[in-house]
Amino acid sequence: MRALASRVGINPMTIYHHFQDQDGLIKALADLVYADVEAPSEGETRTRIESLLIDRKFSDIQA
């Protein structure tokens, strides 16, 4: 947390004001990044996972 605070030019306690700990920060970031991801509802498990990964890969390329 100190390294992150240093890189963005803030006091580490500022981060702790918003997040209890590093796990809380990571969870919040993951929630933000994956908020728009929806898994396919039909098909075999492997096919659904592959489709999800392919869709995500191409959405990153188009952005």
N, C-alpha and C positions, 0 to 999 in steps of 0.2 A: 504494500500500500504506500510505503514511503517513496519507492521508486516511481510509482504512477503519479503520485502527488507532485514529485519533483519535476517529472516530464511535462505536466500540464500547468506547473507554476502555482500550486496551491498548497496549503497546509494539510498534512495527512488527516488531521482531525476533521477537516471539512468533508472528506469522504466518509468518515465514520458517522458523521451527522446524518448521512443519507442511507448508509448501508451498515449493518451490524458488524460484518466481517467480510473477508475476501470471498467466501462462498456466497454471501448475499449479493455481492457485486457481480460475480460470475453468473449467478442465476438470473439477475436482472438483465444482464447483457444477452444471455441466451434467449430469454423470453422476448426481448426486443428483436433479435435477429430472426428468430423462428416464428414470430407472431403470425405471419401470413402463409406459413407452410401448412398445407392440408394433404394428408395421406389419401391416396386413392382408396375408394371404399369397396371395390370389387377386384376379383382376381386372386391368384395364388400369392402367398406371402412374399415369396422371392420377387415375383413380377411387380408387386406393389412397391416394394423397396427400391427395385431398380428404376421404376418409373419416377419415384419421388426423387431419387438422386440425380437422374438425368434432367428432370424438370428444373431442379435447383441449380445444376451446373449451367444450363443454358440461360437461366434467368440472370445469373451472375455475369455471364458473357455479354448479354444484351444491355445490362445496366450501365 
